[in-house]
Amino acid sequence: MQVIPVLDLLDGHAVRAIRGDRANYRPIQSSLCATSEPLAVARALVAATAAPALYVADLGAIMSREAHPSTLAALAASLTHSHAHFEPHGGPFEIWLDAGFADFPSMLAHLSRIAVASGSAHARIVPVFGSESLHSLDALREAEAAGYAPILSLDHRGRQLIAAPELAQALRSPASWPSRVIVMTLDQVGADAGPDLDTFNLIQSQAGQRSIIGAGGIRHRDDLDAAARSGAHAWLIASALHDGRLRTTDTTRSDAAT
């Protein structure tokens, strides 16, 4: 199982996410670096995990406030260049970007702004469509047809799927899912409560050959091992890395064991 570090961006800082209460997120205080400057935090997270990807939540965009195309452009350029000399996981480094994409045109416009800000397309930026923001399943189909290999995030709170009523039923059907699906449980994020394996296992049991990725709740090595035993392809982690409760050796051993 791969560990995928998470960078939450808000108001020019990397912030600490707690239970999805975005209005109260504050700049991160991390054992990995002495600043909340996003590029420094991103580099520290990737260095600590040797991960093949970084999950980035552009919370300004998700909350319909200020998006961060210039910051994302700098991340794409820096992380790509720092990983250009080796690809230990057999593919290019990816940035998994959740920017509150509601549909394919808004996704395309956001990625175009990042490309303009950077002067060129650097890293492979993979769009993440969160069920809380998604307006239509057409977005997933159009992104797939355009070669973006989108990831669907099934967002939950209180073990209930967060989605528009007209989409919720369709999203519960695996037929609507792309090849990679995140099971996001917002209640568990930064809550020191452990992963929601019940919700994860329910979705995993329906997934067929899709890669299912967990998110939220990992506190320590035992949680990481339990997540790996569940059959997760990867797990999104932030707080335990920043707090030093997971070390580099923990994350690399988990990757090697599956």
WORATA-V858623 format. One line per field, one symbol per residue. phi: phi as a letter, one per 20 degrees, with the letter a starting at -180 (. if undefined). psi: psi as a letter, one per 20 degrees, with the letter a starting at -180 (. if undefined). Layout:
phi = ???
psi = ???
//
This chain:
phi = .eedfddddblncfdeeclmeffdfcgfdcfebebdfgffffffffffdlfebcecdefgffeldeecffffffffffffffdfebcfdnaffddeddcmfebfgffffffffffffenaeeffedfdeeffdfebfggffffffenelfdedeecblmdfeaggfdgffffegfeeffccedddfgefmeldnfefffgfffgfdemefeddebnnfdagfffffffffnffabeccgfffemeddgffffffffec
psi = pqpoqpopppkjqprppokjmhhjqqpqoqihrkrjpgggggggghhhikqiqppponhgghjkcprlhhghghgggghghijhiqmijjrqpqooookkphrgghgggghhhggghiiroeroppppophhhphqihggghgghjjilqppoopqpkjppoqqhihgghhiphhiqaipppnonhhipjikjrqnhggghghhiiicjqopprppiphahghggggghijphrppqfghghijiprghghhhgghi.
//
